[in-house]
Amino acid sequence: MPIEIGHVEELYRYPVKSMRGDRIEAADMGWHGLEGDRRLA
């Protein structure tokens, strides 16, 4: 049985570094992190 060590309250994606993030309900993880996060960094 897995042990819960925390939970996510809110999730944000930042498609452009240093600009306002978008609140999202769900996200896909890639080898580099969240898909679409900082794609224009």
Biopython code that builds the backbone (N, CA, C, O; Angstrom):
import numpy as np
from Bio.PDB.StructureBuilder import StructureBuilder

atoms = [
    (1, "MET", "N", (0.839, -1.182, 0.000)),
    (1, "MET", "CA", (0.000, 0.000, 0.000)),
    (1, "MET", "C", (0.887, 1.250, 0.000)),
    (1, "MET", "O", (1.758, 1.381, 0.860)),
    (2, "PRO", "N", (0.679, 2.178, -0.960)),
    (2, "PRO", "CA", (1.505, 3.385, -1.014)),
    (2, "PRO", "C", (1.249, 4.304, 0.183)),
    (2, "PRO", "O", (0.149, 4.343, 0.735)),
    (3, "ILE", "N", (2.274, 5.025, 0.559)),
    (3, "ILE", "CA", (2.178, 5.984, 1.654)),
    (3, "ILE", "C", (2.042, 7.384, 1.062)),
    (3, "ILE", "O", (2.859, 7.788, 0.234)),
    (4, "GLU", "N", (1.026, 8.121, 1.475)),
    (4, "GLU", "CA", (0.824, 9.486, 0.984)),
    (4, "GLU", "C", (1.757, 10.430, 1.738)),
    (4, "GLU", "O", (1.768, 10.453, 2.969)),
    (5, "ILE", "N", (2.544, 11.213, 0.985)),
    (5, "ILE", "CA", (3.465, 12.151, 1.620)),
    (5, "ILE", "C", (3.101, 13.608, 1.347)),
    (5, "ILE", "O", (3.795, 14.517, 1.803)),
    (6, "GLY", "N", (2.037, 13.830, 0.621)),
    (6, "GLY", "CA", (1.600, 15.196, 0.339)),
    (6, "GLY", "C", (0.530, 15.202, -0.729)),
    (6, "GLY", "O", (0.128, 14.154, -1.234)),
    (7, "HIS", "N", (0.072, 16.404, -1.071)),
    (7, "HIS", "CA", (-0.912, 16.548, -2.137)),
    (7, "HIS", "C", (-0.740, 17.915, -2.791)),
    (7, "HIS", "O", (-0.116, 18.811, -2.223)),
    (8, "VAL", "N", (-1.292, 18.062, -3.970)),
    (8, "VAL", "CA", (-1.183, 19.306, -4.736)),
    (8, "VAL", "C", (-2.457, 20.113, -4.520)),
    (8, "VAL", "O", (-3.555, 19.632, -4.798)),
    (9, "GLU", "N", (-2.311, 21.337, -4.025)),
    (9, "GLU", "CA", (-3.452, 22.236, -3.816)),
    (9, "GLU", "C", (-3.809, 22.960, -5.111)),
    (9, "GLU", "O", (-4.979, 23.024, -5.488)),
    (10, "GLU", "N", (-2.794, 23.508, -5.797)),
    (10, "GLU", "CA", (-2.981, 24.244, -7.050)),
    (10, "GLU", "C", (-1.825, 23.910, -7.977)),
    (10, "GLU", "O", (-0.722, 23.593, -7.530)),
    (11, "LEU", "N", (-2.093, 23.985, -9.277)),
    (11, "LEU", "CA", (-1.083, 23.656, -10.272)),
    (11, "LEU", "C", (-1.050, 24.767, -11.312)),
    (11, "LEU", "O", (-2.083, 25.122, -11.880)),
    (12, "TYR", "N", (0.132, 25.313, -11.560)),
    (12, "TYR", "CA", (0.306, 26.396, -12.525)),
    (12, "TYR", "C", (1.330, 26.000, -13.574)),
    (12, "TYR", "O", (2.289, 25.285, -13.286)),
    (13, "ARG", "N", (1.115, 26.474, -14.794)),
    (13, "ARG", "CA", (2.058, 26.270, -15.898)),
    (13, "ARG", "C", (2.510, 27.656, -16.332)),
    (13, "ARG", "O", (1.696, 28.572, -16.443)),
    (14, "TYR", "N", (3.804, 27.811, -16.578)),
    (14, "TYR", "CA", (4.389, 29.080, -17.003)),
    (14, "TYR", "C", (4.969, 28.912, -18.405)),
    (14, "TYR", "O", (6.147, 28.581, -18.543)),
    (15, "PRO", "N", (4.158, 29.137, -19.460)),
    (15, "PRO", "CA", (4.640, 28.921, -20.823)),
    (15, "PRO", "C", (5.742, 29.892, -21.241)),
    (15, "PRO", "O", (6.564, 29.555, -22.093)),
    (16, "VAL", "N", (5.775, 31.087, -20.658)),
    (16, "VAL", "CA", (6.825, 32.068, -20.951)),
    (16, "VAL", "C", (7.491, 32.428, -19.631)),
    (16, "VAL", "O", (6.830, 32.882, -18.698)),
    (17, "LYS", "N", (8.797, 32.224, -19.558)),
    (17, "LYS", "CA", (9.545, 32.492, -18.334)),
    (17, "LYS", "C", (9.317, 33.927, -17.883)),
    (17, "LYS", "O", (9.326, 34.841, -18.707)),
    (18, "SER", "N", (9.117, 34.135, -16.611)),
    (18, "SER", "CA", (8.936, 35.427, -15.939)),
    (18, "SER", "C", (7.606, 36.115, -16.243)),
    (18, "SER", "O", (7.437, 37.285, -15.899)),
    (19, "MET", "N", (6.669, 35.431, -16.871)),
    (19, "MET", "CA", (5.338, 35.999, -17.070)),
    (19, "MET", "C", (4.335, 35.229, -16.211)),
    (19, "MET", "O", (4.658, 34.185, -15.645)),
    (20, "ARG", "N", (3.134, 35.754, -16.125)),
    (20, "ARG", "CA", (2.099, 35.154, -15.291)),
    (20, "ARG", "C", (1.795, 33.716, -15.720)),
    (20, "ARG", "O", (1.765, 33.403, -16.910)),
    (21, "GLY", "N", (1.574, 32.865, -14.743)),
    (21, "GLY", "CA", (1.263, 31.471, -15.028)),
    (21, "GLY", "C", (-0.216, 31.233, -15.256)),
    (21, "GLY", "O", (-1.054, 32.061, -14.897)),
    (22, "ASP", "N", (-0.529, 30.096, -15.855)),
    (22, "ASP", "CA", (-1.905, 29.667, -16.090)),
    (22, "ASP", "C", (-2.241, 28.570, -15.088)),
    (22, "ASP", "O", (-1.512, 27.585, -14.969)),
    (23, "ARG", "N", (-3.343, 28.742, -14.373)),
    (23, "ARG", "CA", (-3.776, 27.683, -13.460)),
    (23, "ARG", "C", (-4.394, 26.562, -14.294)),
    (23, "ARG", "O", (-5.234, 26.811, -15.159)),
    (24, "ILE", "N", (-3.975, 25.342, -14.028)),
    (24, "ILE", "CA", (-4.470, 24.195, -14.780)),
    (24, "ILE", "C", (-4.987, 23.128, -13.816)),
    (24, "ILE", "O", (-4.570, 23.062, -12.659)),
    (25, "GLU", "N", (-5.886, 22.308, -14.305)),
    (25, "GLU", "CA", (-6.485, 21.245, -13.488)),
    (25, "GLU", "C", (-5.660, 19.963, -13.513)),
    (25, "GLU", "O", (-5.637, 19.216, -12.534)),
    (26, "ALA", "N", (-4.984, 19.708, -14.629)),
    (26, "ALA", "CA", (-4.191, 18.485, -14.779)),
    (26, "ALA", "C", (-3.067, 18.765, -15.767)),
    (26, "ALA", "O", (-3.144, 19.712, -16.550)),
    (27, "ALA", "N", (-2.034, 17.949, -15.732)),
    (27, "ALA", "CA", (-0.905, 18.136, -16.641)),
    (27, "ALA", "C", (-0.248, 16.793, -16.935)),
    (27, "ALA", "O", (-0.282, 15.873, -16.118)),
    (28, "ASP", "N", (0.345, 16.703, -18.107)),
    (28, "ASP", "CA", (1.138, 15.533, -18.469)),
    (28, "ASP", "C", (2.591, 15.819, -18.130)),
    (28, "ASP", "O", (3.085, 16.926, -18.346)),
    (29, "MET", "N", (3.267, 14.814, -17.597)),
    (29, "MET", "CA", (4.682, 14.955, -17.266)),
    (29, "MET", "C", (5.523, 14.366, -18.386)),
    (29, "MET", "O", (5.237, 13.279, -18.888)),
    (30, "GLY", "N", (6.555, 15.090, -18.767)),
    (30, "GLY", "CA", (7.522, 14.600, -19.730)),
    (30, "GLY", "C", (8.855, 14.379, -19.033)),
    (30, "GLY", "O", (8.948, 14.548, -17.817)),
    (31, "TRP", "N", (9.875, 14.009, -19.770)),
    (31, "TRP", "CA", (11.188, 13.757, -19.171)),
    (31, "TRP", "C", (11.795, 15.030, -18.602)),
    (31, "TRP", "O", (12.677, 14.963, -17.745)),
    (32, "HIS", "N", (11.336, 16.194, -19.066)),
    (32, "HIS", "CA", (11.877, 17.481, -18.632)),
    (32, "HIS", "C", (10.953, 18.229, -17.672)),
    (32, "HIS", "O", (11.277, 19.345, -17.268)),
    (33, "GLY", "N", (9.816, 17.649, -17.298)),
    (33, "GLY", "CA", (8.876, 18.302, -16.384)),
    (33, "GLY", "C", (7.492, 18.374, -17.001)),
    (33, "GLY", "O", (7.123, 17.518, -17.805)),
    (34, "LEU", "N", (6.720, 19.394, -16.629)),
    (34, "LEU", "CA", (5.360, 19.539, -17.145)),
    (34, "LEU", "C", (5.366, 19.888, -18.620)),
    (34, "LEU", "O", (6.131, 20.750, -19.054)),
    (35, "GLU", "N", (4.522, 19.226, -19.390)),
    (35, "GLU", "CA", (4.393, 19.534, -20.812)),
    (35, "GLU", "C", (3.867, 20.960, -20.976)),
    (35, "GLU", "O", (2.879, 21.330, -20.341)),
    (36, "GLY", "N", (4.518, 21.762, -21.822)),
    (36, "GLY", "CA", (4.098, 23.135, -22.079)),
    (36, "GLY", "C", (4.661, 24.160, -21.119)),
    (36, "GLY", "O", (4.496, 25.359, -21.343)),
    (37, "ASP", "N", (5.327, 23.724, -20.046)),
    (37, "ASP", "CA", (5.885, 24.666, -19.085)),
    (37, "ASP", "C", (7.173, 25.259, -19.641)),
    (37, "ASP", "O", (8.084, 24.524, -20.022)),
    (38, "ARG", "N", (7.251, 26.563, -19.688)),
    (38, "ARG", "CA", (8.418, 27.319, -20.167)),
    (38, "ARG", "C", (8.848, 26.914, -21.569)),
    (38, "ARG", "O", (10.041, 26.839, -21.863)),
    (39, "ARG", "N", (7.881, 26.656, -22.424)),
    (39, "ARG", "CA", (8.213, 26.278, -23.798)),
    (39, "ARG", "C", (8.845, 27.433, -24.561)),
    (39, "ARG", "O", (9.508, 27.213, -25.574)),
    (40, "LEU", "N", (8.646, 28.676, -24.082)),
    (40, "LEU", "CA", (9.243, 29.850, -24.725)),
    (40, "LEU", "C", (10.250, 30.525, -23.805)),
    (40, "LEU", "O", (10.388, 31.748, -23.838)),
    (41, "ALA", "N", (10.952, 29.757, -22.988)),
    (41, "ALA", "CA", (11.911, 30.322, -22.031)),
    (41, "ALA", "C", (13.116, 30.895, -22.739)),
    (41, "ALA", "O", (14.025, 31.412, -22.090)),
]
sb = StructureBuilder()
sb.init_structure("model")
sb.init_model(0)
sb.init_chain("A")
sb.init_seg("    ")
for serial, (resi, resn, name, xyz) in enumerate(atoms, 1):
    if name == "N":
        sb.init_residue(resn, " ", resi, " ")
    sb.init_atom(name, np.array(xyz, "f"), 0.0, 1.0, " ", f" {name:<3s}", serial, name[0])
structure = sb.get_structure()
